[in-house]
Amino acid sequence: MGENALAVEVREGFGKGVARKLRARQLIPAVLYGRGRSALALSLDPARLEKILHASSSGLNTLIDLDVQGRTDLAGKTVIVKELQREPIRGALLHADLYEVDLSKTIEVSVPIHVVGTAVGVAMNGGILDTALREIEIECLPRAIPSAIEVDVSALDVGESIHVRDLRIPEGVTVLSDADLSVVSVVLPSSEEAAATPETVVEGEAAAAAAAPAEGGEEKKGKE
């Protein structure tokens, strides 16, 4: 099995009962979409899928070679993960949506934005880095999908912003997000935050402590 090969089985039936039976076999339900085909119900090994995704820097945009057991017509299909459903407490995989891609045709995907560097406005002028956008929509060939778009904020001062139009985009990639969207900026702390100095907090606590005996004489504890 190749590095990004994922063995799956075509499954019959839907619903919680089917999902329970799959989990008893250490499998989860999945659905394959794309390329003009009807949705195909599958089952797969969640541990294998997690291993593929964790070993790649591309996250859900990792290109996965699908091995559909018993279906030679689906041999050699390439997919990406469109959505994962996880158990809310333990984070265990519950369901996966897979999307078939044509390596010769462009697709639209979301890629994360990675901020690098320390803004001069933060380091020297007391500013705060405000990240407004954490991913952007792009279009490109599947093998050209970048793992992330880096934005260097080192030269950013207070009151300055970097917009989508300012990002350095790899060749062959088209940005679909609005060019005027703000990605990251450096702002001054709000007046409310600036006013909440340690001295102010101490004075407030001291005033409350002094007033307590005069009001009741006994200290009442709230419910813990």
Contacts in CASP RR format, 6 or more apart in sequence:
PFRMAT RR
TARGET T0000
AUTHOR 0000-0000-0000
METHOD contacts of the structure
MODEL  1
MGENALAVEVREGFGKGVARKLRARQLIPAVLYGRGRSALALSLDPARLE
KILHASSSGLNTLIDLDVQGRTDLAGKTVIVKELQREPIRGALLHADLYE
VDLSKTIEVSVPIHVVGTAVGVAMNGGILDTALREIEIECLPRAIPSAIE
VDVSALDVGESIHVRDLRIPEGVTVLSDADLSVVSVVLPSSEEAAATPET
VVEGEAAAAAAAPAEGGEEKKGKE
1 7 0 8 1.000
1 67 0 8 1.000
2 65 0 8 1.000
3 52 0 8 1.000
3 55 0 8 1.000
4 52 0 8 1.000
4 56 0 8 1.000
4 62 0 8 1.000
4 63 0 8 1.000
4 64 0 8 1.000
4 65 0 8 1.000
5 64 0 8 1.000
5 65 0 8 1.000
5 66 0 8 1.000
5 67 0 8 1.000
6 44 0 8 1.000
6 48 0 8 1.000
6 49 0 8 1.000
6 52 0 8 1.000
6 64 0 8 1.000
6 65 0 8 1.000
6 66 0 8 1.000
6 67 0 8 1.000
6 79 0 8 1.000
7 44 0 8 1.000
7 45 0 8 1.000
7 48 0 8 1.000
7 67 0 8 1.000
7 69 0 8 1.000
8 30 0 8 1.000
8 32 0 8 1.000
8 42 0 8 1.000
8 43 0 8 1.000
8 44 0 8 1.000
8 66 0 8 1.000
8 67 0 8 1.000
8 68 0 8 1.000
8 69 0 8 1.000
9 27 0 8 1.000
9 42 0 8 1.000
9 43 0 8 1.000
9 44 0 8 1.000
9 68 0 8 1.000
9 69 0 8 1.000
10 40 0 8 1.000
10 41 0 8 1.000
10 42 0 8 1.000
10 68 0 8 1.000
10 69 0 8 1.000
10 70 0 8 1.000
10 71 0 8 1.000
11 18 0 8 1.000
11 22 0 8 1.000
11 29 0 8 1.000
11 41 0 8 1.000
11 42 0 8 1.000
11 43 0 8 1.000
12 41 0 8 1.000
13 41 0 8 1.000
14 29 0 8 1.000
14 41 0 8 1.000
18 29 0 8 1.000
19 28 0 8 1.000
19 29 0 8 1.000
19 94 0 8 1.000
19 95 0 8 1.000
22 28 0 8 1.000
22 29 0 8 1.000
22 43 0 8 1.000
26 45 0 8 1.000
26 46 0 8 1.000
26 47 0 8 1.000
27 43 0 8 1.000
27 44 0 8 1.000
27 45 0 8 1.000
27 46 0 8 1.000
28 43 0 8 1.000
28 44 0 8 1.000
28 46 0 8 1.000
28 93 0 8 1.000
28 94 0 8 1.000
28 95 0 8 1.000
28 96 0 8 1.000
29 41 0 8 1.000
29 42 0 8 1.000
29 43 0 8 1.000
29 95 0 8 1.000
29 96 0 8 1.000
30 41 0 8 1.000
30 42 0 8 1.000
30 43 0 8 1.000
30 44 0 8 1.000
30 95 0 8 1.000
30 96 0 8 1.000
30 97 0 8 1.000
30 98 0 8 1.000
31 39 0 8 1.000
31 40 0 8 1.000
31 41 0 8 1.000
31 42 0 8 1.000
31 95 0 8 1.000
31 96 0 8 1.000
31 97 0 8 1.000
31 98 0 8 1.000
32 39 0 8 1.000
32 40 0 8 1.000
32 42 0 8 1.000
32 66 0 8 1.000
32 79 0 8 1.000
32 98 0 8 1.000
32 99 0 8 1.000
32 100 0 8 1.000
33 39 0 8 1.000
33 82 0 8 1.000
33 97 0 8 1.000
33 98 0 8 1.000
33 99 0 8 1.000
33 100 0 8 1.000
34 99 0 8 1.000
34 100 0 8 1.000
35 100 0 8 1.000
35 101 0 8 1.000
35 102 0 8 1.000
37 100 0 8 1.000
42 68 0 8 1.000
42 98 0 8 1.000
44 96 0 8 1.000
46 92 0 8 1.000
46 93 0 8 1.000
46 96 0 8 1.000
49 81 0 8 1.000
49 93 0 8 1.000
49 96 0 8 1.000
50 93 0 8 1.000
52 62 0 8 1.000
52 64 0 8 1.000
53 59 0 8 1.000
53 60 0 8 1.000
53 62 0 8 1.000
53 81 0 8 1.000
56 62 0 8 1.000
56 147 0 8 1.000
57 147 0 8 1.000
57 148 0 8 1.000
58 145 0 8 1.000
58 147 0 8 1.000
59 81 0 8 1.000
59 147 0 8 1.000
60 80 0 8 1.000
60 81 0 8 1.000
60 82 0 8 1.000
60 84 0 8 1.000
61 80 0 8 1.000
61 109 0 8 1.000
61 111 0 8 1.000
61 145 0 8 1.000
61 147 0 8 1.000
62 80 0 8 1.000
62 81 0 8 1.000
63 78 0 8 1.000
63 79 0 8 1.000
63 80 0 8 1.000
63 101 0 8 1.000
63 142 0 8 1.000
63 143 0 8 1.000
64 78 0 8 1.000
64 79 0 8 1.000
64 80 0 8 1.000
64 81 0 8 1.000
64 98 0 8 1.000
65 76 0 8 1.000
65 77 0 8 1.000
65 78 0 8 1.000
66 74 0 8 1.000
66 76 0 8 1.000
66 77 0 8 1.000
66 78 0 8 1.000
66 79 0 8 1.000
66 98 0 8 1.000
66 100 0 8 1.000
67 75 0 8 1.000
67 76 0 8 1.000
68 74 0 8 1.000
68 75 0 8 1.000
68 77 0 8 1.000
77 100 0 8 1.000
78 100 0 8 1.000
78 101 0 8 1.000
78 103 0 8 1.000
78 142 0 8 1.000
79 98 0 8 1.000
79 99 0 8 1.000
79 100 0 8 1.000
79 101 0 8 1.000
80 98 0 8 1.000
80 99 0 8 1.000
80 101 0 8 1.000
80 107 0 8 1.000
80 109 0 8 1.000
80 142 0 8 1.000
81 96 0 8 1.000
81 97 0 8 1.000
81 98 0 8 1.000
81 99 0 8 1.000
82 97 0 8 1.000
82 98 0 8 1.000
82 99 0 8 1.000
83 96 0 8 1.000
83 97 0 8 1.000
84 93 0 8 1.000
84 95 0 8 1.000
84 96 0 8 1.000
84 97 0 8 1.000
85 93 0 8 1.000
85 94 0 8 1.000
85 95 0 8 1.000
85 96 0 8 1.000
86 92 0 8 1.000
86 93 0 8 1.000
86 94 0 8 1.000
87 93 0 8 1.000
87 94 0 8 1.000
101 107 0 8 1.000
101 142 0 8 1.000
102 142 0 8 1.000
103 141 0 8 1.000
103 142 0 8 1.000
103 143 0 8 1.000
104 141 0 8 1.000
105 141 0 8 1.000
106 139 0 8 1.000
106 140 0 8 1.000
106 141 0 8 1.000
106 174 0 8 1.000
107 139 0 8 1.000
107 140 0 8 1.000
107 141 0 8 1.000
107 142 0 8 1.000
107 145 0 8 1.000
108 137 0 8 1.000
108 138 0 8 1.000
108 139 0 8 1.000
108 176 0 8 1.000
109 137 0 8 1.000
109 138 0 8 1.000
109 139 0 8 1.000
109 145 0 8 1.000
110 135 0 8 1.000
110 136 0 8 1.000
110 137 0 8 1.000
110 138 0 8 1.000
111 135 0 8 1.000
111 136 0 8 1.000
111 138 0 8 1.000
111 145 0 8 1.000
111 146 0 8 1.000
111 147 0 8 1.000
111 148 0 8 1.000
111 149 0 8 1.000
112 134 0 8 1.000
112 135 0 8 1.000
112 148 0 8 1.000
112 149 0 8 1.000
113 133 0 8 1.000
113 134 0 8 1.000
113 135 0 8 1.000
113 136 0 8 1.000
113 148 0 8 1.000
113 149 0 8 1.000
113 150 0 8 1.000
113 151 0 8 1.000
113 167 0 8 1.000
113 183 0 8 1.000
114 148 0 8 1.000
114 149 0 8 1.000
114 150 0 8 1.000
114 151 0 8 1.000
115 129 0 8 1.000
115 131 0 8 1.000
115 150 0 8 1.000
115 151 0 8 1.000
115 153 0 8 1.000
115 184 0 8 1.000
116 150 0 8 1.000
116 151 0 8 1.000
116 152 0 8 1.000
116 153 0 8 1.000
116 154 0 8 1.000
117 152 0 8 1.000
117 153 0 8 1.000
117 154 0 8 1.000
118 153 0 8 1.000
118 154 0 8 1.000
119 127 0 8 1.000
119 129 0 8 1.000
119 153 0 8 1.000
119 154 0 8 1.000
119 155 0 8 1.000
119 156 0 8 1.000
119 157 0 8 1.000
119 186 0 8 1.000
120 154 0 8 1.000
120 155 0 8 1.000
120 156 0 8 1.000
120 157 0 8 1.000
121 127 0 8 1.000
121 156 0 8 1.000
121 157 0 8 1.000
121 158 0 8 1.000
121 186 0 8 1.000
122 128 0 8 1.000
122 129 0 8 1.000
122 186 0 8 1.000
125 157 0 8 1.000
125 158 0 8 1.000
126 158 0 8 1.000
126 188 0 8 1.000
126 189 0 8 1.000
127 158 0 8 1.000
127 186 0 8 1.000
127 187 0 8 1.000
127 188 0 8 1.000
127 189 0 8 1.000
128 186 0 8 1.000
128 187 0 8 1.000
128 188 0 8 1.000
128 189 0 8 1.000
129 153 0 8 1.000
129 156 0 8 1.000
129 184 0 8 1.000
129 185 0 8 1.000
129 186 0 8 1.000
130 184 0 8 1.000
130 185 0 8 1.000
130 186 0 8 1.000
130 187 0 8 1.000
131 183 0 8 1.000
131 184 0 8 1.000
132 181 0 8 1.000
132 182 0 8 1.000
132 183 0 8 1.000
132 184 0 8 1.000
132 185 0 8 1.000
133 164 0 8 1.000
133 177 0 8 1.000
133 181 0 8 1.000
133 182 0 8 1.000
133 183 0 8 1.000
133 184 0 8 1.000
136 149 0 8 1.000
136 164 0 8 1.000
136 167 0 8 1.000
136 175 0 8 1.000
136 176 0 8 1.000
136 177 0 8 1.000
137 175 0 8 1.000
137 176 0 8 1.000
137 177 0 8 1.000
138 145 0 8 1.000
138 146 0 8 1.000
138 169 0 8 1.000
138 173 0 8 1.000
138 174 0 8 1.000
138 175 0 8 1.000
138 176 0 8 1.000
138 177 0 8 1.000
139 173 0 8 1.000
139 174 0 8 1.000
139 176 0 8 1.000
140 172 0 8 1.000
140 173 0 8 1.000
140 174 0 8 1.000
141 172 0 8 1.000
144 170 0 8 1.000
144 172 0 8 1.000
144 173 0 8 1.000
146 170 0 8 1.000
146 173 0 8 1.000
149 167 0 8 1.000
149 168 0 8 1.000
149 169 0 8 1.000
150 168 0 8 1.000
151 162 0 8 1.000
151 166 0 8 1.000
151 167 0 8 1.000
151 183 0 8 1.000
151 184 0 8 1.000
153 162 0 8 1.000
153 184 0 8 1.000
153 186 0 8 1.000
156 162 0 8 1.000
156 184 0 8 1.000
156 185 0 8 1.000
156 186 0 8 1.000
157 186 0 8 1.000
158 186 0 8 1.000
158 187 0 8 1.000
158 188 0 8 1.000
159 185 0 8 1.000
159 186 0 8 1.000
159 187 0 8 1.000
159 188 0 8 1.000
160 185 0 8 1.000
160 186 0 8 1.000
161 182 0 8 1.000
161 183 0 8 1.000
161 184 0 8 1.000
161 185 0 8 1.000
161 186 0 8 1.000
162 182 0 8 1.000
162 183 0 8 1.000
162 184 0 8 1.000
162 185 0 8 1.000
163 179 0 8 1.000
163 180 0 8 1.000
163 181 0 8 1.000
163 182 0 8 1.000
163 183 0 8 1.000
164 175 0 8 1.000
164 177 0 8 1.000
164 178 0 8 1.000
164 179 0 8 1.000
164 180 0 8 1.000
164 181 0 8 1.000
164 183 0 8 1.000
165 179 0 8 1.000
165 180 0 8 1.000
166 183 0 8 1.000
167 175 0 8 1.000
167 183 0 8 1.000
169 175 0 8 1.000
212 219 0 8 1.000
END
